């Protein structure tokens, strides 16, 4: 079965005919922005191409987010690096709350599940350098 690329919104507007479809990439961007705004999140997992893009000033807000649709259900996986010293369960819960609220507010879609994958920690040293502690194979 081919993976669904759009989700259709149901509208009860009466006299207006037409469809509203939202691309999975738009939902990834919404969830990526909502996740990045949570205190304690250092960055999202990216790929080499997204890191190269960031050098040229292009930001991919959907990086580190995988969205899937099944039977009008939206589920997501987010992959994050957290700041060293934060409470992982508390930050993860805030990520889930923020993502659910933003997606519902902006699209009227319900997120059936959101899985938070903490793929590493970022420790800031006194010298200003950062130390990346990760076991992520995609890094």
N, C-alpha and C positions, 0 to 999 in steps of 0.2 A: 504494500500500500504506500502510495506517495505521501510524503509529509505535507500537511496543510501549511500554506504560506500566508494565508489571510484568515482573519476571524471576522465574521459578519455581526453587526450590531442590529438588534431588533428595535424597531421604532414604532411607536403608537401615535403617529402624528395626524392620522385621519386623512387629510386631503393631499398630503405630499407623497408622491411615489418615488421610489428609488432605493438604492442600497448604500450602506456605509460599511466599508471594509477597511480593516486596520492590518497593516503588514506586521509580521512577526518582528521585523527589525525595529519598528517604531516602539513596540512593547519592550524590546530589549533595551532601547535607549531610555525609555521612561524608568524602567527598573534600575538601570545603571546609574542614572542621575539620583534617584531616590536613595540608592545604597551609598553612593559617594557622599551624600549629605549627612550621613549618620556619624556622630562623633566617635572616634576610635578606629574608623576605617582609614587606612593609609592610602591604599589604591586597590584597583581591581586587577585580576590576573589578565595579562595581555599576551599577545604573540609578538614575534619579532617584527612582523609588518606593522603592528600597531605602535610599537616603540619607534620604528623608523618614521612613521607618520607623525608622531608627536614631536620628533626633532624638527619637522618642517611646519609645525604649528597646527597640524590637523589633529583634532581630538576625536576619538571614537568612543562615544558615551555608552555604546552597547557592549564594549569588550568585557569579558568576564561574566556574561549572562547568557544562558541557554534557555530558550523558551520552547515549549511544546504545546500543541493543541490536540485534544482528543474529546470527541463528543461534547463540543461546546464548553469544555473545561480547559482552563489555562493553567499550566504548571511551569515553574521556573527553577533553575539552579543558578546560584550566584557564587562566584569564586573570588575571595577577597584576601588581601593582606591586611592584618590588623597591626596597630601600634603596640609595641611591647608595653606590658603593664596594665592593659585594660582587661576588664572581665569579659572573657570570650562569650559565656552564655548571655550576659546582659546586652552586649553589642549585637550578637546574633539575633536576639529577640527584637531589638530595635530595628534591625535591618528588615526583618519580616514584617513588623508593624508598618514601617515607612513604605515598603513596597506595596503592601496590600492597600493602604490608604491612597497612595498616589495613583495606582492603577484604577481603583474604583472611582476616584474623583475625576480623572481625566478621560476615562473610556467607558465607565459603567460596567466594566467586566469584573467578575469575581475571580480571584486567584485561588484555585483549588488547593495548591500547595506551593510552598517556596522552601527550597533546601539551601542552606547556607554552608558553603565549603570553605573553611579557613585553611588556606594553602600555605600560609607563612606569616611570620612576624617581622616587623621592621623595628629595629632598635636604633635610636639616635644616640650617638656618642657625644661627649663633651666637646670634641674638636669640630663638631658639625657634620662629620661623616655619618653615613648610615650603614648599618649592618643588616643584611638580608638573611634571615634564617628560614629556610624552606626545604621541603622535600618534594616540591611540585615538579613532576617530570616534564611538564609543558613549558617550563621556564627556560 
